[in-house]
Each structure stands twice: as C-alpha cells, then as structure tokens.
Amino acid sequence: MEQKVHQGRNVKRFREMLGIKQEALAFDLGEDWNQKKVSLLEQKDVVEEALLQKISEVMKIPIEAFQNFGEDQAINVISNTFTSNDTSTLNAINSNCNFNPLDKMVELYERIIQQQKDTIEKLEKMILNNN
C-alpha cells in the first residue's frame, strides 16, 4: 500500500504545532510572500524541494518531516502506541528502529518550544520597531 504524503498539509500541521500564524511564516519566507500565498502552499500535495528547504530552515524542522509524514503513518503510530498493552509496541512500529521514538518526540517538542520563543522575540521586536 502506497503511503499518501501531503506536503502542504504537513507544513500546515507543523506550523500550527509551533503556534506560527500564516502571516508570520510569510514574513519569514520573504517579501514576495503573504498570508494567501502560504494558504495556497498548504493546499499543495507536493511542494518544490527548494521551497521546502527554506521552510525547513525557517521552522527549524528537518525537511524529511514535511516529505515523509503521511496520514497512514500517523494513524499507525497512534494506534500502535496507545491502543496496546504490549510494552514492546514502540519497537513494533519499525523493527529496524535504531533510536527511541520518544526521544525524537522530546527533541521535536524542544524545537517547537524554541521556535515559539524565537517567534515571540521577533514579534516583540516588530512591535517595538513600529512604535
């Protein structure tokens, strides 16, 4: 079964997890970007790799997260992790797994928190510059 990856929706998911508004992402992407353009981007199944790389740098999230995170994968991870009493469930997700998925989640949340701090700092600077 081929996995469906909707890269635009992944950009939206991570943007929302980081608490970043479309306007703020547009601002970080450059002067030729606006909220509507970000909205249209988030509707695209496939996003150009160069643009994904720029979004990856702005959000501080690996480009692979946008390219590889599929709906089926998310459902499988959730159902395998939270609906079984088996303590080896995390290893069953990927038998070739050479890292602890919980460590990766903690790492992602730490990045999200740092990104939120950075966003707040940028907004504070913007407010101060406009006053």
N, C-alpha and C positions, 0 to 999 in steps of 0.2 A: 504494500500500500504506500503510495507516494505521499509524502508529508506536504501539507499546504503551508507555505510561509508567506504571509502578507507583510512585506517590509514596512510599508507605510503605517499599518496598524501597529506594528512593533515600535516604530518611532513614537507614535501617539501613546502607547502603553508606558514606555519608559519616561516620556516627557511628563505624563500625568503622575507617575510614581515619584518623580523628582519634584513635583509641585511647580513645574515651569509652565507658564502661560504661552500660548502660541505667539503672542506679541513679543515676549521675551526671547523665545527661540529665534524668531525672525530678526530681532535686533542683533543677536549674537552671530547670526549667519551672514549679516552684511546689509548694506544699504539698499540693495536691489530686492530684499525680502520684506514681506509684510504678513500680517495675520492670515489673509486669504490665501496667499501662496503656500503657507505652512499647512493650512487646512486641506488644500488640494494635494499637497505632497503626502499627507497622511492617508489619502484615499487610494494611492497608487499601490498596486501589487508588488511592483519591482521599482526600486529607487536606484538611480545611477550610482555606481560604486564610489566615484569621486565625491558626490554629494553625501553619501552615507559616511564616508571617511570624515568629512567636515563635521557632520552631525555627531559622529562618534567622539571627535576631539572636543566639541563644544559641551557635550553632555558628560564627557569622561566615562563613557561606556564602551566596551570593546565592540568593534564593528560586527563581529561574529554574532553578537546578541541580536542585532537587527536582521542579520541574514539567515539565522538558523532557528530562531524561536518560533515554533509552529503551534497552532491551536491544539492539534492532536497530542503533541509533546507535553503541553501544559496540562491537559486533561489527564494524560497517563501519569505524569509526575504527581499530580494532586491525588488521584485515586490510588496509586501505588503507595504513596507516602502516608495518607491519612485514613484509609479505609481498611487497613490490615493490622492485625495484632502481631504479625511476624516482625521481629526486631531486625531482621536482615533485609527489610523492604528497600531501604535506600540503595543497597548494593544490587538489588534485582533490577533497578531502573537501567543500569548499564553495567553489564558484567565485566567490562574492560575498564571500569572507572578506576583511575589511579589518584583520585582526590576525594575528599569528603564533600559531598554536595552542600552540607550545612555550612562548611567553611566558606564556600563560594557565595552562599546567600548572605552570610555575615559581611563578607567583603563587599558585595553589591549594596547592602544597606549602608555600610560605612561610606561608600562612594555617594550614595543618594543624599545622606546627611551632609557631606562636604559640599555637594553641588547646591543643596539648599542654602547653606551658609554663604557660598560664593554668590548665589543669586540675590540673597538679601543684601549683601555688601554692594553689589552692582546697583541694585535699586536705590539703596541709601545714597550712593554717590550721584546717581541720576537726579534724585530729589534735591540734593544739596546744590548741584550744578544749575538746576532750574530755578532755584530761589534767589 
